[in-house]
Amino acid sequence: MEKYVEDGTLKIEWRDFPYLGEESMNAALAARAAQEQGEFWEYHDLLYENQSSPGAFSDENLLALAREAGLDVEEFEASLASGEHRGAVMGAFTEGQRNGVSGTPTFVVNGQTLVGAQPVRVFEQAIEGALQEAQGG
């Protein structure tokens, strides 16, 4: 973040890819509901910290995470229940499938796909390579 995002070298875009069934879809919808309150990344981090057990993304647990994130829970719950983001999440999922994504995490740096958890150095090399290419080198 400090080395590339803050100076404008790198822009991070998140794409939903709920490939693990309904709970995965629920987590994506909940993160979008959190974004309505400007708290996507905080909520995202809580989802990842709490994903290890079956049922981790039940409605009850998603609401508990919303409380933990300091969200307006009634607003969050209404957004989640409305299903208003389902089309956008499914669109991102379909786009990912068309582009060859088969799981998470998957990263794309200027067209170069990096699959799975990678050491920081791998990202730095991809970013530096893309930066050189952008500068004509």
Secondary structure as UniProt FT lines:
FT   TURN            2..8
FT   TURN            19..20
FT   HELIX           22..35
FT   TURN            36..38
FT   HELIX           40..49
FT   TURN            54..57
FT   HELIX           59..68
FT   TURN            69..70
FT   HELIX           73..82
FT   TURN            83..85
FT   HELIX           86..98
FT   TURN            99..100
FT   STRAND          106..109
FT   TURN            110..111
FT   STRAND          112..115
FT   HELIX           120..134
FT   TURN            135..136
//
